[in-house]
Amino acid sequence: MAEFKHGTMDTEAQEKTFSGFVKTVKWTSIAIIIFLIFLAIVGG
């Protein structure tokens, strides 16, 4: 088995993926909130 040294793994790909996920969740949440406000104004 290969030796493992804590803190030596390159996590750049994981960080980019997580950053993309956070951006997607943020913008999707904003879009849903705007859509709900629009529905409240038009349907109300």
N, C-alpha and C positions, 0 to 999 in steps of 0.2 A: 504494500500500500504506500502511496506517495505521502511524503511528509507535508503537513499542512501548517502554515504559519498564520495565526490570526491577524486579520487586517491586510492581507496581501492580495485579496481577490479584487479584480477590476469590476467595479459596479456601475460603470458609466452607462451601459446599455439599460440596466434596470432603472437607473435614475431618469433616463430619457423617457422610458416607457411610463413610469409613474407620473412624470411631469405631463406627458400627453394625456394620461388618464384624468389627472386633476383638471386640466384645461377643458377637456370634454365634459366632465361633470359640471364644471362651473358654467360653461356656456349653455349647456342643456338646461340647467336649472334656471338660468336667466330667461331663456326662451320660453320655458313653461310658465314662469311667473308673468311675463309679458302677455302671453296668450290668455292666461286666466284673468288678468286685468282687463284685457280686450273683451273677453266673454262677459265679464261683469258689467262693463259699460254698455255694450251692445244689447245684451240680453236682459238687462235690468230695468 
